[in-house]
């Protein structure tokens, strides 16, 4: 199959929210959505970086995005940001759950959760749940949750992982679990939406191996400047560009005939290339595990996504 951003349809009149859109995949996703006519909300934690990214997007796309302060590692910030969106906008056609952290030294979120699961999964779980009122009333809306092929490196997840202690923390295992959680959430949301007859699509994507700042961010947080530079150099040499890495997200966000619950990745060994529908691991497709994770996430965040309104 051949596909490029030229195949993205006209998105005039549609509104999208992209988390983590100040750089990398999120920036490239927001840029193409703007170029194709969507009204885009750029949601990120750092106000200065968000303002700079918004200006670059305006310069490149010729259209200015809206900006939204959002710290996914702080559930109060998630609640405030979602409240602003629900109050300000009467429609939301697309939510791209893109932001994330990768393999940092041990940290906790503001609310005491292990940073990677707390940010990559719980933050997006709470955000999606709080935005459901406006998503559900928007015809043909979509939620795209960005995972990783690293979800294949783990075989399960437990409630204890959400509050993993420093002594038992392994950064790459925690990252893989957070990406597994993304897929379990995406597929459980899909099952629940279909059960109540909603037209809202829950789909997933992963970028393969793309050149972004994410790979070097963990070593930088640990104060390992040489390791950060080595990661950055190696990534530039062997990875595809961030723009190409955003293709699966854009395909998942805009392809007209995508089936509910689809997972999109690169075509060549899921490493690089044009996007196609790929298969998650058997663990990621386990409905019982997904239901348990959903229950743990409701308890952890205090957000119980309201889908019964459609019955």
ChimeraX attribute file (.defattr): number of C-alpha atoms within 10 A of each C-alpha:
attribute: neighborCount
match mode: 1-to-1
recipient: residues
	/A:1	6
	/A:2	9
	/A:3	14
	/A:4	14
	/A:5	16
	/A:6	8
	/A:7	13
	/A:8	19
	/A:9	13
	/A:10	13
	/A:11	17
	/A:12	13
	/A:13	10
	/A:14	17
	/A:15	22
	/A:16	25
	/A:17	27
	/A:18	26
	/A:19	27
	/A:20	26
	/A:21	28
	/A:22	27
	/A:23	19
	/A:24	21
	/A:25	30
	/A:26	27
	/A:27	24
	/A:28	23
	/A:29	26
	/A:30	30
	/A:31	24
	/A:32	21
	/A:33	28
	/A:34	25
	/A:35	20
	/A:36	17
	/A:37	17
	/A:38	23
	/A:39	23
	/A:40	24
	/A:41	23
	/A:42	26
	/A:43	24
	/A:44	25
	/A:45	20
	/A:46	13
	/A:47	15
	/A:48	11
	/A:49	14
	/A:50	21
	/A:51	17
	/A:52	12
	/A:53	20
	/A:54	24
	/A:55	16
	/A:56	16
	/A:57	24
	/A:58	16
	/A:59	11
	/A:60	14
	/A:61	18
	/A:62	13
	/A:63	18
	/A:64	17
	/A:65	22
	/A:66	13
	/A:67	19
	/A:68	21
	/A:69	19
	/A:70	25
	/A:71	24
	/A:72	31
	/A:73	27
	/A:74	19
	/A:75	25
	/A:76	15
	/A:77	18
	/A:78	22
	/A:79	20
	/A:80	15
	/A:81	21
	/A:82	23
	/A:83	14
	/A:84	14
	/A:85	18
	/A:86	17
	/A:87	10
	/A:88	9
	/A:89	10
	/A:90	13
	/A:91	20
	/A:92	28
	/A:93	24
	/A:94	24
	/A:95	25
	/A:96	28
	/A:97	27
	/A:98	25
	/A:99	27
	/A:100	25
	/A:101	18
	/A:102	22
	/A:103	22
	/A:104	22
	/A:105	17
	/A:106	20
	/A:107	16
	/A:108	20
	/A:109	19
	/A:110	16
	/A:111	15
	/A:112	15
	/A:113	22
	/A:114	24
	/A:115	31
	/A:116	29
	/A:117	29
	/A:118	30
	/A:119	23
	/A:120	27
	/A:121	30
	/A:122	30
	/A:123	28
	/A:124	26
	/A:125	28
	/A:126	23
	/A:127	27
	/A:128	22
	/A:129	20
	/A:130	23
	/A:131	20
	/A:132	20
	/A:133	18
	/A:134	18
	/A:135	24
	/A:136	23
	/A:137	16
	/A:138	19
	/A:139	13
	/A:140	15
	/A:141	23
	/A:142	24
	/A:143	26
	/A:144	27
	/A:145	30
	/A:146	29
	/A:147	30
	/A:148	22
	/A:149	19
	/A:150	17
	/A:151	23
	/A:152	17
	/A:153	15
	/A:154	19
	/A:155	13
	/A:156	15
	/A:157	19
	/A:158	13
	/A:159	13
	/A:160	11
	/A:161	17
	/A:162	24
	/A:163	19
	/A:164	21
	/A:165	15
	/A:166	12
	/A:167	7
	/A:168	9
	/A:169	16
	/A:170	15
	/A:171	17
	/A:172	16
	/A:173	15
	/A:174	24
	/A:175	25
	/A:176	26
	/A:177	27
	/A:178	32
	/A:179	30
	/A:180	31
	/A:181	26
	/A:182	26
	/A:183	29
	/A:184	26
	/A:185	28
	/A:186	29
	/A:187	26
	/A:188	23
	/A:189	26
	/A:190	20
	/A:191	15
	/A:192	14
	/A:193	20
	/A:194	16
	/A:195	13
	/A:196	13
	/A:197	11
	/A:198	18
	/A:199	16
	/A:200	23
	/A:201	26
	/A:202	28
	/A:203	26
	/A:204	31
	/A:205	34
	/A:206	28
	/A:207	29
	/A:208	27
	/A:209	20
	/A:210	24
	/A:211	24
	/A:212	20
	/A:213	17
	/A:214	20
	/A:215	21
	/A:216	23
	/A:217	19
	/A:218	21
	/A:219	21
	/A:220	16
	/A:221	15
	/A:222	14
	/A:223	12
	/A:224	13
	/A:225	13
	/A:226	12
	/A:227	15
	/A:228	19
	/A:229	15
	/A:230	14
	/A:231	19
	/A:232	18
	/A:233	13
	/A:234	12
	/A:235	19
	/A:236	14
	/A:237	10
	/A:238	11
	/A:239	17
	/A:240	19
	/A:241	19
	/A:242	21
	/A:243	20
	/A:244	26
	/A:245	30
	/A:246	29
	/A:247	30
	/A:248	29
	/A:249	30
	/A:250	26
	/A:251	24
	/A:252	31
	/A:253	28
	/A:254	19
	/A:255	12
	/A:256	11
	/A:257	7
	/A:258	16
	/A:259	13
	/A:260	19
	/A:261	19
	/A:262	21
	/A:263	27
	/A:264	29
	/A:265	32
	/A:266	24
	/A:267	18
	/A:268	12
	/A:269	10
	/A:270	20
	/A:271	18
	/A:272	20
	/A:273	21
	/A:274	19
	/A:275	29
	/A:276	22
	/A:277	19
	/A:278	17
	/A:279	12
	/A:280	21
	/A:281	16
	/A:282	10
	/A:283	19
	/A:284	25
	/A:285	18
	/A:286	14
	/A:287	16
	/A:288	12
	/A:289	19
	/A:290	23
	/A:291	15
	/A:292	15
	/A:293	19
	/A:294	21
	/A:295	13
	/A:296	17
	/A:297	22
	/A:298	17
	/A:299	11
	/A:300	19
	/A:301	17
	/A:302	11
	/A:303	18
	/A:304	15
	/A:305	18
	/A:306	12
	/A:307	18
	/A:308	10
	/A:309	8
	/A:310	11
	/A:311	8
